[in-house]
C-alpha cells in the first residue's frame, strides 16, 4: 500500500531552466495538493487539484508556475525559467474524495528538494 | 484570516522528560487541527488530528493533544520523550476554503541525552 510518491527527490537546475516535479497520489486518492517549504519555514499552500481540474490556485505565484493533474498519470508542478529564490522543498499531498463537507486528512509525500544554481 | 502560531522556535528537553509544544490558532468557526512531524530531509507524518468530539486527542508514538476553544490552543504533549522524537513539529489548521492546510512555522525539538 504505497504512500504518496514524489520524484525526483532532489533536483538541481541552473537559472533559466525548467523544473518538473511529479507526484503520484495514494491509491484511491483523487485530490492532490502542492506545498512549498522555504528553508527554516513552514509549508505554504500553493495549489489544489482534482483530476483534470484546478480547484484552488490561490497560493501559486502568478508567473512561471503551473500545475496539472491529468486523467492519467501523475500530477506535475512545473516551474519555468527558475530563479535562485525558487530553491525550496516542494511537497505533494493527497486525500480521498470529500463526502459533503467532511474533512479528509492529507497525506504527504517525501518532497522534492529543488536547488537552483 | 486563518493563522497558526507556534511561539517556540526551538525547544530542548532531556530524554525521559515530559514535553509540551504550544500551538495557537486563529479561525472563525470550529477548526480542524493537525500536528505533523518532519524528520530532517523527510516528508511530513501525521501525528494526530482533531475534527470534533473529545477534546483530548490521542495520536501515534505516544503523543496527545488537547483542543481548548477558550484559549484557541491545540498543544501537543508527550509524557516521556525518546531520542528518536528529535524532529520539527508543525501545527496546522484546515483553511476556510476546506482545501488548503495552513501551517505554523514549526518548533524544532532537540533531545538532550
Interface residues (C-beta under 8 A of the other chain):
Chain A: X4 X6 X33 X35 X41 X42 X43 X44 X45 X48 X55 X56 X58 X59 X91 X93 X98 X101 X103 X105 X106 X107 X108 X109 X110 X111 X113
Chain B: X32 X34 X36 X41 X42 X43 X44 X45 X46 X49 X51 X90 X94 X95 X97 X98 X99 X100 X101 X102 X103 X104 X105 X106
